[in-house]
Amino acid sequence: MMTDKDDGIWACIIAYCGYFYNPKIGDPTQGIPAGTRFEDLPKEWVCPTCGVGTECFHSVES
């Protein structure tokens, strides 16, 4: 179960990308279910828009 602390949005820092990972939605394009915290994404997960890894994301204050 997610807590308020776990449900923050994460933004891709690649200028042309604009993708935001929302743990309340997950990433259905890669089989990531809703409720998956960003910190719990598999190491092989990549941005579905531009293909970069989690190291190119930062937390967005909600």
C-alpha positions in Angstrom: 0.0 0.0 0.0 1.3 3.4 -1.0 1.5 6.3 1.5 1.4 10.0 0.7 5.2 10.0 0.9 5.4 7.3 -1.8 3.1 8.8 -4.3 5.2 11.6 -5.7 5.6 12.3 -9.3 9.0 11.8 -11.0 10.0 13.8 -14.1 12.4 12.9 -16.9 15.1 15.5 -17.1 15.7 15.1 -20.8 14.7 18.5 -22.3 12.6 17.2 -25.2 11.0 14.3 -23.4 8.3 15.6 -21.0 7.4 12.3 -19.4 6.3 12.1 -15.8 6.2 8.8 -13.9 3.1 8.6 -11.7 3.1 5.7 -9.2 -0.7 5.9 -9.0 -0.8 4.9 -12.7 2.4 2.9 -13.1 3.6 2.2 -16.6 1.2 -0.1 -18.5 3.4 0.1 -21.6 6.0 -1.9 -19.7 3.8 -4.0 -17.4 4.4 -1.8 -14.3 1.2 -2.0 -12.3 -0.4 1.0 -10.6 0.9 1.4 -7.0 4.6 0.8 -8.0 6.8 3.3 -6.3 9.5 4.9 -8.5 12.2 3.4 -6.2 10.7 -0.1 -6.8 10.9 0.1 -10.6 13.0 -2.7 -12.1 16.6 -1.8 -13.0 15.9 -2.4 -16.7 12.9 0.0 -16.7 13.3 2.9 -19.2 11.3 6.0 -19.9 8.6 5.0 -22.4 9.0 8.3 -24.3 12.7 8.7 -24.7 14.3 5.5 -23.5 16.6 6.8 -20.7 16.9 5.0 -17.3 15.8 6.0 -13.8 19.0 8.0 -13.3 17.6 10.7 -15.6 14.6 11.4 -13.4 14.0 13.7 -10.5 11.3 13.9 -7.9 8.7 16.7 -8.5 7.1 18.2 -5.4 3.4 17.5 -5.5 
